[in-house]
Amino acid sequence: MRELLTAEFSPLQLDIVDESHKHAGHAGARDGRGHFRVRILAAAFAGLSPVKRHQRVYAALGAMMQTDIHALALETRTPDET
């Protein structure tokens, strides 16, 4: 996940927290996919709505969204929004 997001956005900050342990027994966790919280600070988000930013993150993660990630909480900001 870190490599894909770094390659796509060249972030100034990237924090990824695996919160899967908080969802033990949850239907989405049973198949091995995780729950993650991502904070990404990147100039690439400038001029984009929050929905477009999230769509870009989902696209960058590609197949991981189907194979490794069940839930993804996103905080996407530009350097001007810190």
C-alpha positions in Angstrom: 0.0 0.0 0.0 2.8 2.4 1.0 4.7 1.8 -2.3 1.6 2.3 -4.5 0.5 5.5 -2.8 4.1 6.9 -2.7 4.5 6.2 -6.4 1.2 7.8 -7.4 1.2 10.9 -5.1 4.8 11.6 -3.9 3.3 12.5 -0.6 4.9 14.9 1.9 3.3 12.8 4.6 1.9 9.3 4.5 0.5 7.5 7.6 -1.0 4.1 7.3 -2.6 2.5 10.4 -3.8 -1.1 10.3 -7.0 -1.2 12.4 -7.9 -4.7 11.5 -7.6 -5.9 15.1 -10.5 -3.6 16.1 -12.8 -5.5 13.7 -12.1 -9.1 14.7 -15.1 -11.2 13.9 -16.5 -8.6 11.5 -17.8 -10.2 8.3 -15.3 -8.3 6.1 -12.4 -9.3 8.4 -13.2 -13.0 8.1 -11.9 -13.3 4.6 -8.5 -11.9 5.6 -9.0 -8.4 4.2 -8.0 -5.5 6.5 -9.3 -2.3 7.8 -7.0 0.7 7.4 -6.8 4.4 8.2 -4.7 6.5 5.8 -3.6 10.1 6.1 -1.9 11.4 3.0 -0.7 14.9 2.4 0.1 15.6 -1.2 0.1 18.5 -3.7 -1.5 16.1 -6.2 -4.9 16.7 -4.4 -4.9 20.4 -5.1 -8.1 21.5 -6.9 -9.8 18.1 -6.4 -13.0 17.6 -4.4 -12.9 15.1 -1.5 -14.7 12.5 -3.6 -12.2 12.9 -6.5 -9.3 12.6 -4.0 -10.7 9.4 -2.7 -11.3 8.0 -6.1 -7.7 8.7 -7.0 -6.5 6.8 -3.9 -8.8 3.8 -4.8 -7.5 3.8 -8.3 -3.9 3.9 -7.1 -4.5 1.0 -4.8 -6.1 -1.0 -7.7 -6.5 -4.7 -7.1 -5.6 -4.3 -3.4 -9.1 -2.8 -2.9 -10.5 -6.2 -3.9 -7.9 -8.6 -2.4 -6.4 -6.9 0.7 -8.6 -4.0 1.9 -12.1 -4.3 3.3 -12.4 -0.8 4.8 -10.4 2.3 4.1 -10.7 5.5 6.1 -9.1 8.4 4.2 -7.9 11.8 5.2 -6.5 13.5 2.0 -5.1 17.0 2.2 -2.9 19.3 0.3 0.1 21.1 1.9 -2.1 24.3 2.1 -4.7 22.5 4.1 -2.5 21.4 7.0 
